[in-house]
């Protein structure tokens, strides 16, 4: 079943295209995408799957993720662009 889940495709709200679950598991480098639970929960018990298959520190990061507000994200993006110049 794990292989079937990894190959399942959904439309990613961030990327705007179809992507497999396997990509979502590693979207943030070694960590799953912050939206993995909300995107996949209608297809299967993704929360239980992650608890069983992730290392504890990775699971904690998924559970405790707090998205930045848009203003903070924009300011950080602008500052990073300025630093590149």
N, C-alpha and C positions, 0 to 999 in steps of 0.2 A: 504493500500500500504506500509506503514511503516514496517509492519511485513514481507512482501515479500522482501523488501530491506535488512532488517537485516539478513535474512537467505540466501541471494544470496552469492554464493561462487566464489572466484577468486584465482588464484595462486599468492601468496605473493612473490615479488622479494627479500624481506629481509629474510623470513623464509623458502622459497623454497617449500612450501606446500599450499594446498588449505585452505583458511580461510574464515569465513563469514564477511560480512560488520560490523556486531555488534562488532566483535573483533577489527576491525580497528578504531571504534569509541572510544575504551578504551585502545588501545595498550600502550599508555604512561600514565598509571594510570588513572587519571580522564580526560585525554586529548586524542584527536584523534592522530593517527599516522601522522607523518609529511608528509608522501607520500599519504595520503588518497585522495586528490584531483587528483593527477596525475594518480593514479591507477584506480580510479573509474569513472573518467569523461567520458570514452567511453561508459559506461553503462547507466548513467542518470546524471541529473544536480546536481551533488554532492555538488557543491559550494553553490547553492541556498538552498539545503536541510540543509547544515550545518549552513548557516546564519539563517534559520528559527528555527532550533532545538538546537543550542548551546547557552550557555550564552555568552554575549558579550566578556568577557575576554578570554574565550576559543576560540571564533572565531578569535579574534585579534592574539592570539598565532599561530593559523593555518596560517593566512594570512601573518604574519611577520616572520615566521620561516626562519632562515638562517642556513643551514647545515654547520657544521665545515668541514674544509678541512681534508683530510685523514691523513696528518702529525700530525695535532693537535689532532685528535682523537686517533691516535696510541700513541702519547706521553702521553696523559691522561690515556689511558688504561695501559701502562707500569708503570706509576706512581701509579695508583691504585693497580696494582699487587704487586709492591714493598711495598706499605703501608700495605698490608695484611700479609706480611711475618714477 
